[in-house]
C-alpha cells in the first residue's frame, strides 16, 4: 500500500488483504478488498487465484467490495455499495455489480479539495424538506 493512500472517515470497517494499492487512492468506510477464490472439486484446483490491484488516483466509495485477481484502472471511481469482480478500465465509474461507464472529465465524483460550504448543504436540505412538506 502506497504511503499516500487516504482513508476517508478513518476507513472504519475496512477489510483489505494482500492487495496492491497505488498512489493517491482514497478509501471510504466499510470497503472490502481481497480474494475471490473458489475450489473446483472436479479438477481439484483452486480457481480465481489472486488479489486486486488498485491503480493511481482511484476513489473507492462506502461499502464497495473489490474481489479477485482484477485491476481497477487509474482515475476511476468505485461507487458506493458496488461489487466488482472484473477489471475496470481507467477513467471509469464502476457501479452495481460489475457495471461501469466512462467517467465524465468535467466532474469530480465524491471528492474534490475545493469542498462545498456546509451552509449551502443545509440550505438545500431545508428547501427539499419544505417542498416535501408542501406535497402533504
N, CA, C and O of each residue as an XYZ file, in Angstrom:
544
protein
N       0.858     -1.171      0.000
C       0.000      0.000      0.000
C       0.904      1.233      0.000
O       1.803      1.360      0.831
N       0.648      2.133     -0.945
C       1.445      3.346     -1.023
C       1.174      4.246      0.191
O       0.074      4.244      0.743
N       2.183      5.006      0.590
C       2.063      5.901      1.744
C       1.032      7.000      1.549
O       0.528      7.552      2.527
N       0.709      7.328      0.293
C      -0.223      8.419      0.019
C      -1.695      8.002      0.084
O      -2.574      8.851     -0.064
N      -1.981      6.719      0.302
C      -3.363      6.245      0.368
C      -4.064      6.907      1.557
O      -3.529      6.947      2.665
N      -5.277      7.429      1.305
C      -6.043      8.095      2.361
C      -7.271      7.270      2.719
O      -7.920      6.696      1.844
N      -7.581      7.215      3.992
C      -8.804      6.573      4.470
C      -9.752      7.677      4.915
O      -9.559      8.278      5.972
N     -10.772      7.941      4.114
C     -11.757      8.958      4.456
C     -12.613      8.453      5.613
O     -12.909      7.262      5.708
N     -12.996      9.354      6.472
C     -13.797      8.998      7.664
C     -13.105      7.895      8.444
O     -13.766      7.039      9.032
N     -11.791      7.910      8.453
C     -10.950      6.986      9.205
C     -10.999      5.557      8.663
O     -10.427      4.655      9.274
N     -11.663      5.332      7.543
C     -11.692      3.994      6.950
C     -12.264      2.941      7.882
O     -11.843      1.785      7.844
N     -13.200      3.320      8.702
C     -13.776      2.372      9.675
C     -14.425      1.189      8.965
O     -15.130      1.353      7.970
N     -14.175      0.006      9.491
C     -14.814     -1.194      8.998
C     -14.225     -1.738      7.710
O     -14.823     -2.623      7.098
N     -13.080     -1.244      7.277
C     -12.466     -1.736      6.034
C     -11.732     -3.047      6.277
O     -11.120     -3.255      7.324
N     -11.809     -3.926      5.279
C     -11.050     -5.167      5.284
C     -10.245     -5.204      3.999
O     -10.806     -5.245      2.904
N      -8.936     -5.190      4.137
C      -8.060     -5.188      2.969
C      -7.008     -6.268      3.169
O      -6.280     -6.263      4.161
N      -6.934     -7.204      2.210
C      -5.926     -8.257      2.287
C      -4.992     -8.164      1.099
O      -5.406     -7.755      0.014
N      -3.759     -8.531      1.287
C      -2.694     -8.648      0.294
C      -3.022     -8.132     -1.095
O      -3.041     -8.903     -2.055
N      -3.277     -6.851     -1.213
C      -3.575     -6.219     -2.497
C      -2.557     -5.129     -2.765
O      -1.948     -4.606     -1.833
N      -2.366     -4.781     -4.028
C      -1.500     -3.656     -4.373
C      -2.379     -2.427     -4.525
O      -3.280     -2.399     -5.364
N      -2.117     -1.413     -3.715
C      -2.877     -0.174     -3.755
C      -1.883      0.949     -4.038
O      -0.992      1.217     -3.233
N      -2.042      1.598     -5.181
C      -1.081      2.584     -5.678
C      -1.329      3.986     -5.114
O      -2.140      4.168     -4.206
N      -0.626      4.956     -5.660
C      -0.614      6.324     -5.156
C      -1.971      7.020     -5.242
O      -2.751      6.806     -6.170
N      -2.219      7.859     -4.241
C      -3.354      8.787     -4.205
C      -4.714      8.108     -4.265
O      -5.664      8.691     -4.787
N      -4.830      6.910     -3.753
C      -6.115      6.230     -3.660
C      -6.816      6.734     -2.403
O      -6.180      6.936     -1.369
N      -8.144      6.940     -2.498
C      -8.951      7.328     -1.343
C      -9.949      6.205     -1.096
O     -10.674      5.796     -2.002
N      -9.981      5.709      0.142
C     -10.855      4.599      0.513
C     -11.790      5.069      1.620
O     -11.343      5.525      2.672
N     -13.099      4.953      1.372
C     -14.093      5.316      2.378
C     -14.390      4.120      3.279
O     -13.773      3.065      3.129
N     -15.329      4.273      4.213
C     -15.577      3.252      5.226
C     -16.272      2.011      4.667
O     -16.928      2.059      3.626
N     -16.110      0.896      5.389
C     -16.757     -0.390      5.115
C     -16.425     -0.962      3.738
O     -17.252     -1.643      3.132
N     -15.233     -0.691      3.250
C     -14.773     -1.220      1.967
C     -14.062     -2.556      2.206
O     -13.323     -2.707      3.179
N     -14.289     -3.513      1.320
C     -13.574     -4.790      1.360
C     -12.788     -4.958      0.068
O     -13.330     -4.800     -1.025
N     -11.519     -5.276      0.203
C     -10.654     -5.521     -0.950
C      -9.927     -6.824     -0.666
O      -9.215     -6.934      0.332
N     -10.103     -7.823     -1.548
C      -9.434     -9.087     -1.267
C      -9.695    -10.160     -2.294
O     -10.040     -9.877     -3.441
N      -9.527    -11.388     -1.870
C      -9.596    -12.563     -2.736
C     -11.027    -12.953     -3.062
O     -11.976    -12.544     -2.393
N     -11.152    -13.749     -4.099
C     -12.442    -14.286     -4.523
C     -12.216    -15.724     -5.004
O     -12.674    -16.115     -6.077
N     -11.507    -16.490     -4.191
C     -11.126    -17.857     -4.543
C     -12.308    -18.807     -4.580
O     -13.303    -18.623     -3.879
N     -12.175    -19.817     -5.406
C     -13.121    -20.925     -5.341
C     -12.366    -22.205     -5.671
O     -11.431    -22.198     -6.472
N     -12.781    -23.305     -5.043
C     -12.130    -24.595     -5.245
C     -12.998    -25.451     -6.161
O     -14.176    -25.677     -5.886
N     -12.407    -25.920     -7.246
C     -13.100    -26.772     -8.203
C     -12.898    -28.223     -7.777
O     -11.788    -28.749     -7.861
N     -13.970    -28.868     -7.321
C     -13.873    -30.242     -6.834
C     -13.675    -31.252     -7.964
O     -13.243    -32.377     -7.712
N     -13.979    -30.876     -9.182
C     -13.781    -31.776    -10.322
C     -12.300    -31.834    -10.698
O     -11.753    -32.917    -10.906
N     -11.652    -30.670    -10.785
C     -10.237    -30.636    -11.173
C      -9.298    -30.653     -9.970
O      -8.082    -30.762    -10.127
N      -9.865    -30.544     -8.771
C      -9.072    -30.473     -7.539
C      -8.075    -29.315     -7.584
O      -6.936    -29.446     -7.135
N      -8.517    -28.180     -8.133
C      -7.671    -26.995     -8.265
C      -8.396    -25.752     -7.744
O      -9.619    -25.639     -7.824
N      -7.603    -24.831     -7.212
C      -8.134    -23.521     -6.848
C      -8.231    -22.673     -8.099
O      -7.340    -22.714     -8.947
N      -9.300    -21.906     -8.223
C      -9.510    -21.017     -9.359
C      -9.677    -19.584     -8.858
O      -9.964    -19.348     -7.684
N      -9.493    -18.648     -9.763
C      -9.645    -17.227     -9.453
C      -8.638    -16.781     -8.394
O      -8.965    -15.999     -7.501
N      -7.417    -17.285     -8.503
C      -6.374    -17.024     -7.515
C      -5.756    -15.645     -7.757
O      -5.393    -15.318     -8.887
N      -5.638    -14.860     -6.732
C      -5.001    -13.547     -6.798
C      -5.846    -12.477     -6.143
O      -7.018    -12.688     -5.831
N      -5.233    -11.329     -5.942
C      -5.894    -10.214     -5.268
C      -5.875     -8.971     -6.155
O      -5.067     -8.891     -7.080
N      -6.750     -8.002     -5.888
C      -6.870     -6.811     -6.734
C      -5.628     -5.921     -6.752
O      -4.836     -5.881     -5.810
N      -5.501     -5.216     -7.866
C      -4.550     -4.121     -7.985
C      -5.387     -2.860     -8.188
O      -6.193     -2.783     -9.115
N      -5.191     -1.890     -7.326
C      -5.900     -0.622     -7.405
C      -4.891      0.405     -7.927
O      -3.929      0.734     -7.233
N      -5.104      0.907     -9.135
C      -4.157      1.837     -9.765
C      -4.245      3.231     -9.140
O      -5.031      3.457     -8.220
N      -3.443      4.150     -9.641
C      -3.342      5.506     -9.095
C      -4.654      6.287     -9.199
O      -5.433      6.115    -10.137
N      -4.868      7.147     -8.204
C      -5.949      8.139     -8.206
C      -7.345      7.531     -8.237
O      -8.265      8.135     -8.789
N      -7.518      6.363     -7.662
C      -8.830      5.716     -7.602
C      -9.524      6.131     -6.311
O      -8.887      6.260     -5.265
N     -10.832      6.340     -6.395
C     -11.648      6.607     -5.209
C     -12.592      5.422     -5.040
O     -13.283      5.026     -5.978
N     -12.612      4.864     -3.834
C     -13.469      3.720     -3.535
C     -14.476      4.169     -2.477
O     -14.115      4.426     -1.329
N     -15.746      4.260     -2.881
C     -16.788      4.798     -2.003
C     -17.268      3.763     -0.985
O     -16.911      2.586     -1.038
N     -18.077      4.244     -0.072
C     -18.575      3.471      1.067
C     -19.148      2.116      0.664
O     -19.939      2.015     -0.274
N     -18.737      1.079      1.386
C     -19.340     -0.243      1.248
C     -18.980     -1.005     -0.014
O     -19.541     -2.076     -0.249
N     -18.079     -0.507     -0.828
C     -17.720     -1.209     -2.066
C     -16.931     -2.478     -1.745
O     -16.203     -2.545     -0.755
N     -17.096     -3.473     -2.604
C     -16.373     -4.743     -2.499
C     -15.603     -4.934     -3.800
O     -16.199     -4.941     -4.877
N     -14.290     -5.089     -3.710
C     -13.434     -5.315     -4.868
C     -12.728     -6.635     -4.620
O     -11.895     -6.747     -3.720
N     -13.065     -7.637     -5.426
C     -12.650     -9.000     -5.104
C     -12.038     -9.723     -6.295
O     -12.550     -9.647     -7.412
N     -10.944    -10.419     -6.046
C     -10.355    -11.296     -7.040
C      -9.152    -10.713     -7.739
O      -8.731     -9.595     -7.439
N      -8.591    -11.472     -8.678
C      -7.398    -11.042     -9.416
C      -7.771    -10.071    -10.531
O      -7.796    -10.438    -11.706
N      -8.060     -8.832    -10.150
C      -8.539     -7.833    -11.106
C      -7.718     -6.557    -10.988
O      -6.971     -6.371    -10.027
N      -7.867     -5.683    -11.975
C      -7.200     -4.383    -11.964
C      -8.263     -3.300    -12.065
O      -9.124     -3.334    -12.945
N      -8.191     -2.342    -11.154
C      -9.030     -1.153    -11.211
C      -8.151     -0.061    -11.823
O      -7.148      0.337    -11.229
N      -8.529      0.422    -13.013
C      -7.717      1.367    -13.763
C      -7.589      2.732    -13.111
O      -8.412      3.126    -12.285
N      -6.533      3.448    -13.501
C      -6.242      4.783    -12.960
C      -7.423      5.730    -13.096
O      -8.201      5.649    -14.046
N      -7.540      6.625    -12.128
C      -8.519      7.721    -12.143
C      -9.964      7.239    -12.150
O     -10.852      7.972    -12.586
N     -10.214      6.047    -11.685
C     -11.580      5.524    -11.666
C     -12.226      5.766    -10.308
O     -11.547      6.011     -9.311
N     -13.546      5.691    -10.294
C     -14.335      5.797     -9.066
C     -15.149      4.516     -8.940
O     -15.827      4.100     -9.879
N     -15.070      3.904     -7.771
C     -15.882      2.720     -7.486
C     -17.033      3.204     -6.605
O     -16.814      3.655     -5.481
N     -18.257      3.107     -7.121
C     -19.428      3.646     -6.444
C     -19.775      2.931     -5.153
O     -19.398      1.778     -4.940
N     -20.496      3.629     -4.303
C     -20.921      3.085     -3.017
C     -21.720      1.806     -3.216
O     -22.616      1.747     -4.058
N     -21.392      0.789     -2.439
C     -22.117     -0.472     -2.470
C     -21.823     -1.353     -3.666
O     -22.449     -2.403     -3.811
N     -20.907     -0.974     -4.517
C     -20.585     -1.768     -5.700
C     -19.944     -3.091     -5.320
O     -19.281     -3.207     -4.290
N     -20.152     -4.081     -6.166
C     -19.465     -5.360     -6.051
C     -18.726     -5.547     -7.373
O     -19.342     -5.746     -8.419
N     -17.399     -5.482     -7.311
C     -16.593     -5.514     -8.518
C     -15.688     -6.749     -8.486
O     -14.848     -6.901     -7.598
N     -15.878     -7.628     -9.477
C     -15.072     -8.841     -9.596
C     -14.440     -8.966    -10.982
O     -13.888    -10.009    -11.332
N     -14.529     -7.885    -11.769
C     -13.943     -7.858    -13.113
C     -13.128     -6.587    -13.278
O     -13.347     -5.607    -12.566
N     -12.188     -6.601    -14.216
C     -11.358     -5.423    -14.470
C     -12.223     -4.210    -14.800
O     -13.247     -4.319    -15.475
N     -11.789     -3.060    -14.311
C     -12.450     -1.791    -14.621
C     -11.419     -0.928    -15.358
O     -10.323     -0.704    -14.844
N     -11.762     -0.443    -16.558
C     -10.798      0.366    -17.318
C     -10.497      1.697    -16.627
O     -11.268      2.164    -15.788
N      -9.375      2.293    -16.991
C      -9.004      3.611    -16.468
C     -10.088      4.627    -16.800
O     -10.794      4.492    -17.800
N     -10.212      5.640    -15.956
C     -11.146      6.760    -16.167
C     -12.599      6.309    -16.270
O     -13.353      6.779    -17.122
N     -12.974      5.394    -15.391
C     -14.335      4.861    -15.391
C     -15.018      5.109    -14.054
O     -14.378      5.398    -13.042
N     -16.334      4.986    -14.088
C     -17.143      4.962    -12.874
C     -17.756      3.569    -12.813
O     -18.502      3.172    -13.708
N     -17.437      2.829    -11.751
C     -17.984      1.486    -11.573
C     -19.145      1.566    -10.589
O     -19.094      2.313     -9.611
N     -20.200      0.782    -10.860
C     -21.382      0.825    -10.000
C     -22.091     -0.522    -10.063
O     -21.844     -1.326    -10.962
N     -22.972     -0.756     -9.102
C     -23.726     -2.008     -9.087
C     -22.805     -3.205     -9.025
O     -21.796     -3.205     -8.319
N     -23.177     -4.234     -9.788
C     -22.364     -5.448     -9.857
C     -21.690     -5.482    -11.223
O     -22.318     -5.797    -12.234
N     -20.416     -5.156    -11.237
C     -19.566     -5.207    -12.434
C     -20.039     -4.327    -13.593
O     -19.771     -4.644    -14.752
N     -20.731     -3.238    -13.301
C     -21.104     -2.274    -14.343
C     -20.123     -1.116    -14.295
O     -19.601     -0.780    -13.232
N     -19.874     -0.507    -15.443
C     -19.045      0.688    -15.464
C     -19.375      1.521    -16.687
O     -19.916      1.027    -17.676
N     -19.036      2.795    -16.594
C     -19.168      3.711    -17.727
C     -17.978      4.661    -17.677
O     -17.314      4.788    -16.648
N     -17.717      5.322    -18.790
C     -16.622      6.278    -18.849
C     -16.919      7.453    -17.940
O     -18.038      7.965    -17.920
N     -15.927      7.875    -17.194
C     -16.079      8.996    -16.271
C     -16.132     10.298    -17.062
O     -15.346     10.501    -17.987
N     -17.059     11.177    -16.695
C     -17.169     12.492    -17.320
C     -16.039     13.369    -16.783
O     -16.000     13.668    -15.590
N     -15.123     13.781    -17.658
C     -13.952     14.534    -17.219
C     -14.282     15.911    -16.665
O     -13.420     16.551    -16.064
N     -15.513     16.381    -16.854
C     -15.910     17.695    -16.353
C     -16.398     17.677    -14.910
O     -16.741     18.722    -14.356
N     -16.430     16.487    -14.295
C     -16.924     16.374    -12.928
C     -15.966     15.565    -12.071
O     -15.362     14.597    -12.534
N     -15.833     15.976    -10.809
C     -15.178     15.162     -9.799
C     -16.296     14.503     -9.011
O     -17.225     15.171     -8.556
N     -16.207     13.215     -8.856
C     -17.226     12.477     -8.111
C     -16.704     12.157     -6.718
O     -15.571     11.701     -6.565
N     -17.501     12.388     -5.738
C     -17.261     12.071     -4.339
C     -16.306     13.041     -3.667
O     -16.615     13.543     -2.586
N     -15.153     13.324     -4.271
C     -14.137     14.094     -3.562
C     -13.543     15.167     -4.463
O     -13.237     14.918     -5.629
N     -13.384     16.361     -3.909
C     -12.654     17.439     -4.555
C     -12.103     18.302     -3.437
O     -12.824     18.591     -2.482
N     -10.843     18.726     -3.524
C     -10.275     19.518     -2.427
C     -11.001     20.842     -2.187
O     -10.912     21.397     -1.092
N     -11.714     21.353     -3.182
C     -12.475     22.581     -3.047
C     -13.904     22.209     -2.618
O     -14.844     22.308     -3.406
N     -14.048     21.782     -1.363
C     -15.328     21.250     -0.888
C     -16.380     22.347     -0.721
O     -16.058     23.518     -0.520
N     -17.631     21.939     -0.809
C     -18.776     22.836     -0.706
C     -18.892     23.401      0.713
O     -18.544     22.738      1.690
N     -19.382     24.620      0.803
C     -19.637     25.244      2.089
C     -20.784     24.497      2.759
O     -21.837     24.323      2.145
N     -20.608     24.051      4.004
C     -21.668     23.302      4.690
C     -23.004     24.060      4.751
O     -24.063     23.433      4.756
N     -22.967     25.383      4.795
C     -24.204     26.169      4.840
C     -25.038     25.951      3.577
O     -26.267     25.946      3.649
N     -24.393     25.770      2.423
C     -25.120     25.506      1.179
C     -25.862     24.167      1.250
O     -26.968     24.034      0.727
N     -25.253     23.192      1.892
C     -25.907     21.890      2.055
C     -27.121     22.030      2.958
O     -28.183     21.479      2.668
N     -26.967     22.767      4.053
C     -28.084     22.980      4.984
C     -29.235     23.684      4.268
O     -30.388     23.280      4.417
N     -28.942     24.724      3.499
C     -29.980     25.461      2.774
C     -30.686     24.575      1.742
O     -31.909     24.620      1.610
N     -29.916     23.778      1.022
C     -30.508     22.878      0.026
C     -31.435     21.863      0.692
O     -32.507     21.566      0.166
N     -31.031     21.330      1.843
C     -31.866     20.368      2.555
C     -33.131     21.010      3.113
O     -34.190     20.383      3.126
N     -33.029     22.246      3.570
C     -34.224     22.954      4.060
C     -35.231     23.138      2.926
O     -36.433     22.971      3.132
N     -34.746     23.482      1.724
C     -35.637     23.638      0.566
C     -36.290     22.305      0.202
O     -37.475     22.261     -0.128
N     -35.538     21.247      0.261
C     -36.074     19.918     -0.046
C     -37.159     19.519      0.952
O     -38.204     19.000      0.559
N     -36.913     19.759      2.241
C     -37.906     19.443      3.279
C     -39.156     20.293      3.088
O     -40.272     19.790      3.221
N     -38.981     21.570      2.779
C     -40.131     22.461      2.570
C     -40.969     21.984      1.383
O     -42.198     21.977      1.461
N     -40.323     21.587      0.291
C     -41.050     21.076     -0.884
C     -41.781     19.786     -0.542
O     -42.906     19.574     -0.993
N     -41.155     18.926      0.248
C     -41.803     17.681      0.669
C     -43.016     17.974      1.538
O     -44.074     17.372      1.357
N     -42.864     18.900      2.485
C     -43.972     19.260      3.375
C     -45.150     19.838      2.606
O     -46.296     19.630      3.005
N     -44.904     20.561      1.512
C     -45.971     21.144      0.720
C     -46.761     20.066     -0.045
O     -47.915     20.290     -0.408
N     -46.157     18.927     -0.285
C     -46.821     17.835     -1.017
C     -47.849     17.108     -0.154
O     -48.721     16.416     -0.681
N     -47.757     17.257      1.150
C     -48.661     16.521      2.048
C     -50.061     17.008      1.975
O     -50.933     16.487      2.671
